[in-house]
Amino acid sequence: MVPLKTLAEIIKAADSDLKLTILHIGAIPVGNDKEPFHELLTAFPGSQIAALDLNKDLCARLNRSAPRGMRYYPVALGRREETRLLYEAHHPMCTSLLAPNEPLLALYNDLVEYSGLKSTSSVDTVSLDRFATDHALADVDFIKIDIQGAELNVFQGGTGTLRDVVAIVTEVEFVPLYTDQPLFGDVCEFLSEQRLMFHKFLWLAGRALQPTIMNDDASFAVQHLWSDAMFIRDVLSLSTLSPKKLLKLAVLSHLYRSPDLTFHCLKIYDQQCGTQVLQNLLQRQQVPVTQ
């Protein structure tokens, strides 16, 4: 695959004004790791990332050093505007609007230590559609979300926003790590109703049942428990997307290592616009591709 910089040069030769709007929900940083879509702020100037996290002080601190185009909001998203109970876990990353399923967590190595209940408090939630309206995010292209089992609540409160989205990366669970939580199948079914189809898992995570530790690694995933799942606009409807949306999906699929989807989007774009973006990319592609 070519570097993102190369793809951006090729695409901007066809559309010099391409910009992406991204929502990052549950944006607490993990060490020095950066999300791949952070590169889009440089590759496509004018792009914006709205990052949401519950911690007001953390958001204020991150805003002081955030790159141009990125802003952190101390907001909790939910299905609607309401006050919810917040279940604060031992590790802040595991805090959720849903109660931890501690009898299940206790069966697996080190899950209670991270996800077990520390305390409860209350938090005011707003819907995704309300947040997008209040902050003039009229055309969101991509959503990355990780809020510990409450992702479906956000999608249910964001059907208007989802109409414009071409790709989503969401954390999903395969077993109820939180009480009464929606599982992967529930999320998949709802997003399918919004014409967003399951694309792939980015990785698989889990644990072994206690007291077994596999390969001297307490995090070894014998039982698959959760993952990040990528959803994309239904491939049967790609020809109905606007040229700009096709280019945006091509870029996002490149970021998440789906070159076939990138090529397919560019093929449709060229058919719509009478261009040769795909051919230009293939000429610089490091791995030969049969058209």
NORPECOR-V149979 format. One record per residue. N is the residue number from 1. PHI is phi in radians with two decimals (* if undefined). OMEGA is omega in degrees with one decimal (* if undefined). Layout:
n=N phi=PHI omega=OMEGA
n=N phi=PHI omega=OMEGA
//
This chain:
n=1 phi=* omega=177.8
n=2 phi=-1.28 omega=174.7
n=3 phi=-1.10 omega=178.3
n=4 phi=-1.00 omega=-179.8
n=5 phi=-1.02 omega=179.5
n=6 phi=-1.18 omega=178.2
n=7 phi=-1.05 omega=-179.6
n=8 phi=-1.10 omega=178.5
n=9 phi=-1.07 omega=-178.5
n=10 phi=-1.15 omega=-178.5
n=11 phi=-1.19 omega=-178.2
n=12 phi=-1.22 omega=173.2
n=13 phi=-1.18 omega=177.6
n=14 phi=-1.65 omega=-179.3
n=15 phi=-2.50 omega=-173.8
n=16 phi=-1.26 omega=-174.4
n=17 phi=-1.87 omega=-175.6
n=18 phi=-1.20 omega=177.6
n=19 phi=-2.40 omega=180.0
n=20 phi=-2.01 omega=175.4
n=21 phi=-2.01 omega=-171.0
n=22 phi=-2.22 omega=171.4
n=23 phi=-1.93 omega=175.9
n=24 phi=-2.02 omega=-172.9
n=25 phi=-1.82 omega=-171.3
n=26 phi=1.49 omega=-165.3
n=27 phi=-1.72 omega=178.4
n=28 phi=-1.04 omega=-176.9
n=29 phi=-1.16 omega=176.0
n=30 phi=-1.95 omega=-177.9
n=31 phi=1.02 omega=178.7
n=32 phi=-1.73 omega=-178.5
n=33 phi=-1.16 omega=175.9
n=34 phi=-2.05 omega=176.3
n=35 phi=-1.23 omega=-179.3
n=36 phi=-1.03 omega=-177.3
n=37 phi=-1.28 omega=174.4
n=38 phi=-1.06 omega=179.8
n=39 phi=-1.12 omega=-176.4
n=40 phi=-1.19 omega=178.9
n=41 phi=-1.10 omega=178.2
n=42 phi=-1.56 omega=-176.3
n=43 phi=-1.19 omega=-179.7
n=44 phi=-2.28 omega=-177.3
n=45 phi=-0.95 omega=-175.9
n=46 phi=1.71 omega=174.6
n=47 phi=-1.17 omega=-179.5
n=48 phi=-2.42 omega=176.5
n=49 phi=-2.16 omega=172.7
n=50 phi=-1.71 omega=-175.1
n=51 phi=-1.89 omega=-175.1
n=52 phi=-2.04 omega=175.1
n=53 phi=-2.65 omega=-176.8
n=54 phi=-1.24 omega=-171.0
n=55 phi=-1.40 omega=-177.1
n=56 phi=-1.10 omega=-179.0
n=57 phi=-1.15 omega=178.9
n=58 phi=-1.11 omega=179.7
n=59 phi=-1.09 omega=179.0
n=60 phi=-1.10 omega=179.7
n=61 phi=-1.16 omega=-179.0
n=62 phi=-1.17 omega=179.0
n=63 phi=-1.14 omega=-179.7
n=64 phi=-1.20 omega=-179.3
n=65 phi=-2.12 omega=-176.8
n=66 phi=-1.22 omega=177.2
n=67 phi=-1.21 omega=178.3
n=68 phi=-1.01 omega=179.3
n=69 phi=1.74 omega=-179.9
n=70 phi=-1.99 omega=176.6
n=71 phi=-2.44 omega=179.3
n=72 phi=-1.73 omega=-179.6
n=73 phi=-2.13 omega=176.9
n=74 phi=-1.43 omega=-172.8
n=75 phi=-2.30 omega=172.4
n=76 phi=-1.86 omega=177.6
n=77 phi=-1.61 omega=175.9
n=78 phi=-2.63 omega=-179.3
n=79 phi=-1.26 omega=-175.7
n=80 phi=-2.73 omega=176.1
n=81 phi=-1.40 omega=-178.3
n=82 phi=-2.90 omega=173.8
n=83 phi=-1.71 omega=-177.4
n=84 phi=-2.09 omega=171.8
n=85 phi=-1.35 omega=178.4
n=86 phi=-1.91 omega=-178.7
n=87 phi=-1.73 omega=-175.6
n=88 phi=-1.51 omega=-176.3
n=89 phi=-1.60 omega=178.0
n=90 phi=-1.05 omega=174.3
n=91 phi=-1.82 omega=-176.1
n=92 phi=-0.94 omega=-178.4
n=93 phi=-1.15 omega=-176.5
n=94 phi=-1.76 omega=176.4
n=95 phi=-1.11 omega=-171.4
n=96 phi=-2.60 omega=169.0
n=97 phi=-1.35 omega=179.3
n=98 phi=-2.00 omega=-179.2
n=99 phi=-1.30 omega=178.1
n=100 phi=-1.12 omega=178.3
n=101 phi=-1.51 omega=-169.5
n=102 phi=-1.11 omega=176.0
n=103 phi=-1.03 omega=177.0
n=104 phi=-1.32 omega=-179.2
n=105 phi=-1.01 omega=-175.9
n=106 phi=-1.18 omega=-179.5
n=107 phi=-1.39 omega=-173.1
n=108 phi=-1.98 omega=-176.1
n=109 phi=-1.00 omega=169.3
n=110 phi=0.99 omega=-179.2
n=111 phi=-1.31 omega=179.3
n=112 phi=-1.11 omega=-179.8
n=113 phi=-1.07 omega=179.8
n=114 phi=-1.65 omega=-168.8
n=115 phi=-1.75 omega=-179.5
n=116 phi=-1.11 omega=-174.7
n=117 phi=-1.28 omega=175.5
n=118 phi=-1.73 omega=-179.7
n=119 phi=-2.90 omega=175.7
n=120 phi=-2.19 omega=174.8
n=121 phi=-2.65 omega=177.9
n=122 phi=-2.08 omega=-179.4
n=123 phi=-2.56 omega=176.5
n=124 phi=-1.57 omega=179.4
n=125 phi=-1.84 omega=171.8
n=126 phi=-2.25 omega=178.5
n=127 phi=-1.35 omega=176.8
n=128 phi=-1.05 omega=-179.8
n=129 phi=-1.10 omega=178.6
n=130 phi=-1.15 omega=178.8
n=131 phi=-1.06 omega=-178.8
n=132 phi=-1.08 omega=178.4
n=133 phi=-1.17 omega=-176.8
n=134 phi=-1.10 omega=-176.2
n=135 phi=-1.96 omega=173.6
n=136 phi=0.96 omega=174.9
n=137 phi=-1.71 omega=-169.4
n=138 phi=-1.44 omega=-173.0
n=139 phi=-2.57 omega=-178.6
n=140 phi=-1.42 omega=-177.8
n=141 phi=-1.66 omega=-170.4
n=142 phi=-2.56 omega=176.9
n=143 phi=-2.21 omega=167.2
n=144 phi=-1.97 omega=-174.4
n=145 phi=-2.43 omega=177.2
n=146 phi=-2.64 omega=-178.6
n=147 phi=-2.30 omega=165.7
n=148 phi=0.98 omega=171.3
n=149 phi=1.59 omega=-177.3
n=150 phi=-1.75 omega=-176.4
n=151 phi=-1.07 omega=-178.0
n=152 phi=-1.10 omega=175.1
n=153 phi=-0.95 omega=-178.8
n=154 phi=-1.16 omega=179.3
n=155 phi=-1.09 omega=-179.9
n=156 phi=-1.14 omega=176.9
n=157 phi=-1.63 omega=-175.8
n=158 phi=-2.39 omega=-176.0
n=159 phi=-1.11 omega=176.7
n=160 phi=-1.18 omega=178.4
n=161 phi=-1.13 omega=-176.7
n=162 phi=-1.12 omega=-179.3
n=163 phi=-1.07 omega=-177.4
n=164 phi=-1.69 omega=-173.1
n=165 phi=-1.30 omega=177.7
n=166 phi=-1.81 omega=178.8
n=167 phi=-2.75 omega=178.4
n=168 phi=-2.41 omega=165.9
n=169 phi=-2.08 omega=-176.4
n=170 phi=-2.27 omega=170.8
n=171 phi=-1.22 omega=176.6
n=172 phi=-2.37 omega=175.1
n=173 phi=-2.04 omega=-179.6
n=174 phi=-1.77 omega=175.3
n=175 phi=-2.34 omega=-172.8
n=176 phi=-1.35 omega=175.2
n=177 phi=-1.24 omega=174.8
n=178 phi=-2.12 omega=-174.8
n=179 phi=-1.15 omega=177.0
n=180 phi=1.02 omega=-178.4
n=181 phi=-1.45 omega=171.1
n=182 phi=-1.19 omega=179.1
n=183 phi=-1.83 omega=-176.3
n=184 phi=-0.90 omega=-178.7
n=185 phi=-1.07 omega=179.0
n=186 phi=-1.17 omega=178.3
n=187 phi=-1.12 omega=-178.9
n=188 phi=-1.06 omega=-179.5
n=189 phi=-1.10 omega=-178.3
n=190 phi=-1.14 omega=-179.0
n=191 phi=-1.16 omega=175.7
n=192 phi=-1.07 omega=177.3
n=193 phi=-1.16 omega=177.0
n=194 phi=-1.65 omega=-179.4
n=195 phi=1.15 omega=173.1
n=196 phi=-2.06 omega=-173.5
n=197 phi=-1.78 omega=175.4
n=198 phi=-1.10 omega=-178.9
n=199 phi=-1.91 omega=-179.9
n=200 phi=-3.00 omega=167.9
n=201 phi=-1.55 omega=178.8
n=202 phi=-1.43 omega=175.3
n=203 phi=-2.94 omega=175.9
n=204 phi=-2.27 omega=-178.6
n=205 phi=-2.23 omega=178.8
n=206 phi=3.08 omega=-177.7
n=207 phi=-2.63 omega=169.4
n=208 phi=-1.78 omega=175.0
n=209 phi=-1.14 omega=175.2
n=210 phi=-1.17 omega=8.3
n=211 phi=-1.70 omega=-174.2
n=212 phi=-1.30 omega=171.1
n=213 phi=-2.13 omega=-176.1
n=214 phi=-1.54 omega=174.0
n=215 phi=0.96 omega=-178.3
n=216 phi=1.01 omega=-176.1
n=217 phi=-2.29 omega=-178.7
n=218 phi=-1.12 omega=180.0
n=219 phi=-1.65 omega=-178.0
n=220 phi=-1.08 omega=-172.0
n=221 phi=-1.64 omega=168.4
n=222 phi=-1.30 omega=173.6
n=223 phi=-1.55 omega=175.2
n=224 phi=-1.31 omega=-174.6
n=225 phi=-1.99 omega=-178.3
n=226 phi=-2.66 omega=179.5
n=227 phi=-2.83 omega=162.6
n=228 phi=-1.74 omega=179.8
n=229 phi=-1.94 omega=177.6
n=230 phi=-1.79 omega=175.0
n=231 phi=-2.05 omega=-178.7
n=232 phi=-2.31 omega=174.7
n=233 phi=-1.03 omega=-175.6
n=234 phi=-0.84 omega=-174.7
n=235 phi=-1.10 omega=177.5
n=236 phi=-1.26 omega=-178.9
n=237 phi=-1.92 omega=-175.4
n=238 phi=-1.10 omega=-179.0
n=239 phi=-1.18 omega=177.9
n=240 phi=-1.59 omega=178.8
n=241 phi=-1.26 omega=174.9
n=242 phi=-1.21 omega=177.2
n=243 phi=-0.95 omega=-180.0
n=244 phi=-1.11 omega=179.9
n=245 phi=-1.14 omega=176.4
n=246 phi=-1.08 omega=178.2
n=247 phi=-1.13 omega=-179.9
n=248 phi=-1.16 omega=177.3
n=249 phi=-1.15 omega=176.6
n=250 phi=-1.06 omega=179.7
n=251 phi=-1.17 omega=-177.7
n=252 phi=-1.14 omega=178.8
n=253 phi=-1.19 omega=173.9
n=254 phi=-1.12 omega=-179.9
n=255 phi=-1.04 omega=-176.3
n=256 phi=-1.80 omega=166.9
n=257 phi=1.04 omega=171.7
n=258 phi=-2.18 omega=-174.7
n=259 phi=-1.09 omega=178.9
n=260 phi=-1.06 omega=178.8
n=261 phi=-1.21 omega=175.6
n=262 phi=-1.02 omega=-178.6
n=263 phi=-1.10 omega=-178.0
n=264 phi=-1.12 omega=178.1
n=265 phi=-1.10 omega=-179.6
n=266 phi=-1.20 omega=175.6
n=267 phi=-1.08 omega=178.7
n=268 phi=-1.15 omega=178.3
n=269 phi=-1.02 omega=-179.2
n=270 phi=-1.11 omega=177.7
n=271 phi=-1.13 omega=180.0
n=272 phi=-1.29 omega=-168.0
n=273 phi=-1.89 omega=-179.1
n=274 phi=1.19 omega=-178.3
n=275 phi=-1.88 omega=178.2
n=276 phi=-2.30 omega=-178.6
n=277 phi=-1.11 omega=-179.5
n=278 phi=-1.08 omega=179.8
n=279 phi=-1.07 omega=178.4
n=280 phi=-1.10 omega=178.6
n=281 phi=-1.22 omega=-177.9
n=282 phi=-1.10 omega=178.4
n=283 phi=-1.17 omega=-179.5
n=284 phi=-1.91 omega=-179.0
n=285 phi=-1.23 omega=-178.2
n=286 phi=-1.34 omega=-179.5
n=287 phi=-1.95 omega=-179.5
n=288 phi=-1.04 omega=179.0
n=289 phi=-2.25 omega=177.2
n=290 phi=-1.49 omega=-179.9
n=291 phi=-1.44 omega=*
//
